[in-house]
Every structure is written in C-alpha cells, then in structure tokens.
C-alpha cells in the first residue's frame, strides 16, 4: 500500500490536504492513530512519541535565517520569529 506523509503546523491545513489526497487516490487517511499505535506497542505515552516527530526550532532557524539575509535588502518582511 502506498504511503504519503504530510507534516504541517496546527492550522496549516495539512489535515484537510491529507484527507483530500486520500480521497483522490482512494486511500485511507490516518492521523494520530499511528502515534497511538506506536505508543501502545512501546508502552509509552502518546505525547512522548509525538514529541519525537516534531521539528525542532533549530531546523526552522537553519532554514529561515539564511532566507532573511537574502531578502533583507528587498524591503520584504519574512516572519517575526
């Protein structure tokens, strides 16, 4: 069975996109079920498993800081972080 993963911040629409892609490919959409199953298998709290899936702020900063430098002279504002 093909697997497509989508990651997004809360409010980004990732869930809606995932459901629509699943519908278009006649697939199944799963969200937190995977985390719950892994947590059960490992006998760990689901939040502990979910924490491992989160992107650290370090990754965000490694991407956004160079972008800020590139556009700093353009007058465009790219996020206040």
Secondary structure, DSSP 8 states (H G I E B T S, - for coil): ---------TTSSHHHHHHHHHHHTT----SHHHHHHHHHHHT--HHHHHHHHS--HHHHHHHHHHHHHHHGGGT------
